[in-house]
Structure formats: structure tokens, C-alpha cells
């Protein structure tokens, strides 16, 4: 695989990740509006 192909594949993955992040952000906003709950960060394991 040439470096040009590697760069092209990396750009595709970056674009896919950007789309997923945008989708997750939109989903999270919708869920927050639907569900009213408290979230305690201390209870979440790292």
C-alpha cells in the first residue's frame, strides 16, 4: 500500500468518525430532552 493510499484511507476513517460524532451528539441531545435523570460521574469507572 502506498503512502497516498494510506492517506486516502485515513481521510475516509476521519470523515466516518466525524459523521459518527455528529450522529451521537444529535442522539444525545434528543435523549436528554426525553429523559430527565441525574448523572453522577463518581459512579462511572474509568
HULIN-V674006 format. One record per residue. N is the residue number from 1. RES is the residue in three letters. OMEGA is omega as a letter, one per 20 degrees, with the letter a starting at -180 (999 if undefined). NEAR is the number of other C-alpha atoms within 12 Angstrom. Layout:
BEGIN
{{N	RES	OMEGA	NEAR} {N	RES	OMEGA	NEAR}}
END
This chain:
BEGIN
{{1	UNK	a	8} {2	UNK	r	8} {3	UNK	r	9} {4	UNK	r	10} {5	UNK	r	11} {6	UNK	r	12} {7	UNK	r	13} {8	UNK	r	14} {9	UNK	r	15} {10	UNK	r	14} {11	UNK	r	14} {12	UNK	r	14} {13	UNK	r	14} {14	UNK	r	14} {15	UNK	r	14} {16	UNK	r	14} {17	UNK	r	14} {18	UNK	r	14} {19	UNK	r	14} {20	UNK	r	15} {21	UNK	r	14} {22	UNK	r	14} {23	UNK	a	14} {24	UNK	r	15} {25	UNK	r	14} {26	UNK	r	14} {27	UNK	a	14} {28	UNK	r	15} {29	UNK	r	14} {30	UNK	a	13} {31	UNK	r	13} {32	UNK	r	15} {33	UNK	a	11} {34	UNK	a	10} {35	UNK	r	11} {36	UNK	a	10} {37	UNK	r	9} {38	UNK	a	9} {39	UNK	a	10} {40	UNK	a	8} {41	UNK	a	8} {42	UNK	a	8} {43	UNK	a	8} {44	UNK	r	7} {45	UNK	a	6} {46	UNK	999	5}}
END
